[in-house]
Amino acid sequence: MNLRIAGCNFRSAPVDLREKLAFTPELQAKAAAELAARYGCEAAILSTCNRVELFLARPLAAAPVSTDLAAEFLAEVHGLPVERIAPHLYSHAEADAVKHLLRVAASLDSLIVGEGQIAGQVKATYEAARTLGTAGPFLNALFPHALRAAKRVRTETGIAHGHVSVSSVAVDYVRQVFDHFDDKTVLVIGAGKMGRLTLKHLQELKPKRILVTNRSPEKAREVAAGCGGTAVPWEQLDDALAEADIALSTTGAGEPIVTADRFAKRVLPKRRPGRTLVVLDIAVPRDFDPTIHDGDRVCLFNIDDLTRIREQTIAARQSHLRPAEAIVAAETKAFLDDWERRRNGPVIQQLRSEVDKVRDEVLAPLLAKLNGKLTASEKDQIAGAFRLFQNKLLHGPIAALQDASKDGDRGSLVDALRKLFRLG
């Protein structure tokens, strides 16, 4: 095995550099093909918002692709000075590289430990390399094993339990209040990035109606068109709040747009009795006066409430790190052991075949000479004794080869076996 991983992530490189190093699918395919051709290696490229990594596997006899070469390649592809990239790159080799990929796939190396997207991104990276033809025997063994290890971590530990994004936590709150949504109206106030992400989660609940209001009518219509909703003039905010069951507010206002006095005088009198309003105020500064929350008719959650739950979830996930790391360590060892068996298989098979040939050359004349003097059972016993002797003789060299592989000193022993037993 001659595996190298070179790249950067959210720990080693600032976001402005990661953005410049990111690969589009088209550029990813072109770059992976160039890597494979230029360095005579198997190649795959993982590119997410939090990391860019090159996976390079070469034959044992070839020199590894260094971090400097990886930096030069990334600089060439993205048109950046190499000195801008090099200080932020890390590299992993051999067993450490195998373990690194398994940790990445299992989301143990993620900004948010336990997040579910990375396994899909690793899978997409592998499928792209396989489709392109830049994944060979080693990457075809490594990536599926990493994905199986990631699945073990998710299913055998609690590291993926609970949502950790503000938007998904917000929807969890809504689910606690309502048990069905086919008769519910969602009101979106503003059009911020966080609001659109939260709206995407709310859409999955399949509410009856979505209303969108914004100081800019154009933005209101744009957001409404994207979610199949209805744009409402900003001047009709009070009426829309009166109709809403769920209000999502993400404006950039400098002060509350819905004060306690306004809500009491202009919204509450218009609401039907017995209906609960859940307000998800994820604006900073806040859009709603927090005193309108009464825990009964109005349930108000602001960004601090949602962030606190997110942090509690992340803290709970940390308690599952040790068993998750243990699974990764065990799966890393399992892969390395299996790969060494595969790699040593041809040599061992050749060794056994050669000794089989010598055994038959000695045994056949002996049995012919004793023909008629031995029963079939006695012939089988003699043949069995020869096989037993052969197995005991080969046990030492084969075990030594496996041990040398684990210690990284396989090459010299393979050469010795080929010379000693006259292997091709």
Buried (B, 14 or more C-beta within 10 A) or exposed (E): BBBBBBBBBBEBBEEEBBEBBBBEEEBBBBBBBBBBEEBEBBBBBBBBEBBBBBBBBBEEEEEBBEBEBBBBBBBEBBEBEEEBBBEBBBBBBBBEBBBBBBBBBBBBBBBBBBBBEBBEBBBBBBEBBBEBEBBBEBBBBBBEBBBBBBEBBBEEBBBBEBBBBBBBBBBBBBEEEBEEBEEBBBBBBBBBEBBBBBBEBBBEBEBEBBBBBBBEEEBBBBBBEBBEBBBBEBEEBBBBBBBBBBBBBBBEBEEBBBBBEBBEEBBBEEBEEEEBBBBBBBBEEBBBBBEBBEEEBBBBBBBEBBEEBBEEBBEBBEEBBEBBBEBBEEBBBEBBEEBBEEBBEEBBEBBBEBBEEEBEEEBEEEBEEEEEEEEEEEBEEBBEEBEEEBEEEBEEBBEEBBEBBEEEEBEEBBEBBBEEBEEE
